Amino acid sequence: MPSDKIIFVVSNGDISFCDPVFVDKIVEVMRKDKKRDRVFLLQSKNPACFNNLLKGLPQNVVLMTTLETNRDSQYSWVSKAPLPSQRFQDFLQLAWPKKALVMEPILKFDLNVVLQWTTKLKPEAIFIGLESKRKCTLEEPSTSQVQELHKELRNLGFKTYDKAKFKYRDVF
């Protein structure tokens, strides 16, 4: 809607799958937007796709990637996306000041590695959630492990949100 403060671009998909012509049009619309307090969210499981966009993006864009885990082994059973370690490296290399992480559906992880990755990425926000849409069984961490992750990330100064309970308008 024209009055919305937060616009989640391609919210039900991944912008890396958009035809470059459409991506150019999306960026043009964002650049021409007159509401400077508006925030545009761009998310991809292939953050390398943002490389070609950086020069044209307005400053009110938050780039987001999904890192459900730090573990690469058997990840191909979960998604055809680049391996988590590759996504981390690609997102780290992006010279963009506003970033956020999505850890949904969160899978079993190594706490120390996730804390190291997050410290290097310096996201503005981290959204953590258990599986909410599929009916398949994923290797999820226990509730106590997810709570510990929230606690440790907050102790490092990061803002974390339970993906099932937040509204983007309350974050950005």
N, C-alpha and C positions, 0 to 999 in steps of 0.2 A: 504494500500500500504506500502511496506517496508520503504519508505522515509517519511511517514507521521509523524508529530510531536505529534499529538493527535490521539489516538485510542479509540473510543467509543465502548467498548466491549458489544456485544449483543444489539446494538443500537436500534433495532426494536422490542425488547422484554424486558423481565424482567429476570435477571440472577437467581432469586429465583426459576424459573421454570425449569432451566437446570438440567439435570441428574448430580449427583455428580461426575461421571466419567468424564464428559465433563468439569465441573467446574475445576476439578483437572488438566486437560490438558490445560485449559485456563491459570490457574495460573502458570503452568510450562512454557508455552510459554512466559509469561510476565517476569518471573524470568530469563529466558535464553536470553532475549532481550539484545543486546549489546549497544543500543542507550540509554544512561542514561539521555539524555535530552528529551526523549519521555515521554509522560504522558498517562496513561491508565485511562479511566473513567469507573467506575462500578456503575450502578444505579439499585435500586430496590424500589418498594413500600412496600417491606417487609425487612427493614434493618437488622432485626434479622438474616437473612440468611448470613450476612457478618461475624458473630461471629466465624464460623468454618474456615474462610479464613485468619483471621488477622495474624496469625503466619507465614503464607507462602507468604504473599504479599510483593512485592518489594516496596521500598519507593516512587516510582514514580506513585503510584496509588492514585486517588482521588475517595473517596466513595461518592455516591450521593443518596439522597432519594427524593421522591416527597411528598410535603405537600401542597395540593391545598387549604387547609383551616385548621383552628384549631377546627372547629365545628364537633362533632361526630354525632349529631342528624341528622337522615335521610341520613347519608353518605352511607348506604347500597344501596340506590337508584343510587349512582354514581359509585361505584366500589365494588368488592369483596375483595379488599385489606384490611389489618388491619386498624382499625380506626385511624384517624389522631393523636389522643393523644397517642395511642400505638406506632405508627411509631416514633413520637417525642421521647418518652421514650427509645425505642430501639436504635434509632440513637444516642441519648445522651449517652447511656451506652457504645458505641463503643469506645474503646481506640485506636483511629486512628487520626493522626494529620491533615490529609488533607480531608476535607469534603466540599460538596457543596449542596445547596438546589435547588430544582426545584418546582416552584409554578405554574404549568400549567396542566390543565386549572384552573386558579385561580377561586375560589368560594368565596362567601361572607365570610368574616372573621371578627374577633375582633382585631382591630389594636394593642391594648395593649398586648393581649396574643401573637400575632405573634411576636411582638418586644421582649417580654420576652423569648419566645422559641428561637428566633434567637440569642439573647445575650448569652444564655446558650450553644447553639450548636457551635457558632463561625465558621460559614462556610467561606471558602475562596471566594466564589461567590454565588450569588442568582440569579436564572433565573426566571423571572416572565412573564407569558403570558396568554392571554385569550384563550378560546376554539378555536382551529384551524382545527380540523379534523372531529368531529362528526357533525351531523345535528340535534342533539337533543337540547333542551333548558335546560341550566344549570343556576343555580342562581349565576350569576356573579356579582362582585362589579361594581360600576360605574367607568368610566375612571378617574374621579377625586379621587376616593378612591385608585385606583391603583397608580396614580401619588403621592398621599400622602404617600402611603406605600414605594415607591421608595425613596422619600425625607427623611422620618423618618429613614429608614434603612441606608441611606447614611450619615445622621447626626450622626448615631452611629458608623460610620466608615466602614460599609460594602460596598462591591462592588455589585451593582445590574445591571442586564442587561434585556433588553426587549427581550424576547425569540424569537420574530419574526424578530429581526434585527441583532442579534449577530452571530458570528462564534466562535466555541469553540477554534480555533487556536489563536484567538485574546484575549482569557481570560487566558489560562493556559500556 
